[in-house]
């Protein structure tokens, strides 16, 4: 070992050894988790929330249909 290399080694200046394949996969997992979180916030609703919205829409439709006038009654 050269004198400068030995001094760096003693000072803790050596680089950490990385497995590039594992590092790429870890980065991809992190990015996928971030994308999934964004999608959950943007599109996610629970099954109960979807069912409630569907029931509310059906209730409103029924209410509106009940309030409609018959077109035949005005023709008289």
Secondary structure, DSSP 8 states (H G I E B T S, - for coil): --HHHHHHHHHT-------HHHHHHHHHHHHHHHHHHHHHHHH---HHHHHHHHHHHHHHHHHHHHH---TTGGG-
